[in-house]
Amino acid sequence: MAPGRVNLMGDHTDYNGGLALPMAIQLGTRVGFRSSGHAQLHVRTSADAVALTLDVGARSPAAPMGPALPHWGRLTAAVARHARTTEGGELEIEGTVPSGAGLSSSASLCVALALALGEPGEPLALARLCQRAEAEAGADVGLLDPLVIAAAEPGTAMLIDFADLSFSFVPIPMGVEFLIVDSGARRTLADSPYRQRRSECERAVRASVGRTRTTSPQSPIRCSPDGPGT
C-alpha cells in the first residue's frame, strides 16, 4: 500500500534545493502481484476496463504490447523497466486516490508498483526510480512526491531538506485535523502550468537567488522583459 500526499509547505522547492513539509493521507494505491513463471506481466486496474500486457523477457524488458497506452499503463511499463523486472505474473491495481486531484496519484501508483515488483523499500532509492519512471512517461517531476510516499510515518509530517535530501518527521499534535477539499477540477502535469512554473523557478535560481534553502530576504532579483537577468 502506498499513500497519496498533500504538501503543507514548500511547493516547487524540491528541485531547487529548498525545504518542504508534506504528509501522507489515508487514500492510497494497493498493488498485488502473483508470479506465474511466464515472461509476461498481465496488468489490470479497478479504475479502467483496459488490461495491459507487458513482455518482461530478457530481450525486451517491460515492453508494452498492443495499442497506445493510457497514462497508468505508461507508468506501469516504465516502473517495470526501471525495476528491471524479468518475472512475469498477474498485477492487480486498486486505488482510492482520485486521479488529477493534486494528491499524487501517479507517485502513489509508482511506489506501490515498485514495492510489489520486489524493489527494496529504501525511500530515496525508491523515489529516484519512480522519478525516472515518471520522466519516461512524460512528467518531469521532482523527488518530493515519491519520497514522502515511500517514507511517510503515521501521525507525522515529513520535513525534507532538498539541499542534501535529509529528512525528519514532525509529529502532528493530537486534535489537529487537515481538511482537504476536492474542487472537482481535474488536471495532469502536462496540461497544467507545472513546466512553466518549474522553468521560472530554475531561471530565478540561475539569475541571482541561489538555492532556496539558503536564500535570504535581501537577495535581489533583477528582471527584464525577457525574464530574470543579472
C-alpha positions, -999 to +999 in steps of 0.1 A: +000+000+000+014+034-010-005+065+002-013+098-016+001+130-002-006+167+005+020+194+008+017+216+038+045+239+028+071+241+001+058+239-035+084+240-063+112+237-038+123+201-043+142+207-075+156+240-061+174+226-030+147+240-007+126+228+022+092+211+021+067+198+046+045+172+030+025+144+047+008+112+036-030+108+035-053+078+042-061+074+005-037+052-014-029+026-040-026-011-035-009-034-060-009-072-057+015-094-076+012-131-083+041-148-101+033-171-130+067-181-141+059-168-176+077-139-195+048-116-194+031-093-169-007-091-172-019-059-155-054-049-145-067-019-126-100-012-110-101+022-125-100+012-162-115-016-182-084-017-203-060-045-195-022-043-202+003-070-212+040-063-208+068-085-222+094-089-194+117-112-213+154-105-212+155-091-247+128-066-242+122-058-205+087-043-198+080-037-235+043-027-239+022-047-263-010-036-281-025-002-288-014+032-273-012+030-235-032+051-211-011+071-186-013+045-159-001+019-184+029+040-194+038+044-158+034+007-151+057-002-181+082+024-170+084+012-134+087-024-145+115-014-169+135+006-143+129-021-117+144-045-143+115-068-139+121-102-155+095-123-137+060-125-153+027-128-135-005-110-126-006-074-113-038-061-098-040-024-091-066-008-068-066+028-058-086+053-038-065+084-047-086+104-073-066+109-105-058+145-114-068+159-080-034+171-069-029+142-044-001+125-062-020+095-076+008+089-101+036+088-075+014+066-053+010+042-082+047+042-090+058+035-054+031+007-050+042-009-082+079-008-074+073-024-040+050-051-055+077-059-081+102-066-054+122-033-051+137-028-017+119-003+005+148+022+009+129+055+005+154+075-016+162+047-040+125+041-045+119+078-050+147+080-076+133+050-095+098+065-095+112+099-107+129+082-136+097+063-145+075+094-144+100+112-166+099+084-191+060+086-190+062+123-198+062+141-164+094+158-153+087+156-116+109+163-086+116+139-057+090+153-032+060+132-040+077+097-043+100+104-013+072+113+012+051+084-002+079+059+002+090+072+037+059+086+054+051+075+090+017+077+106+008+107+127+036+129+113+045+153+085+079+150+069+104+178+068+126+174+038+157+194+030+164+190-007+198+206-004+211+173+009+180+151+007+179+147+045+145+144+062+130+141+097+095+135+110+074+162+126+046+149+149+012+162+142-003+175+175-033+155+189-066+170+179-052+187+148-071+178+116-064+188+080-094+193+057-086+185+021-113+199-003-117+184-037-126+213-061-137+188-088-113+203-113-091+176-129-057+182-145-025+165-154+010+179-151+012+180-189-019+202-191-011+224-161+014+253-158+038+230-139+065+231-165+062+268-168+065+273-130+094+249-129+112+268-157+106+301-139+120+288-106+151+274-123+157+307-142+154+327-110+179+304-093+203+308-121+199+345-122+207+355-087+187+339-060+207+307-054+193+277-037+160+284-020+174+266+011+199+294+018+183+324+001+179+355+023+151+381+021+178+406+009+187+386-022+177+408-051+161+395-083+165+418-113+140+412-140+140+422-177+111+419-202+126+386-212+127+372-177+151+372-148+185+386-155+217+396-138 
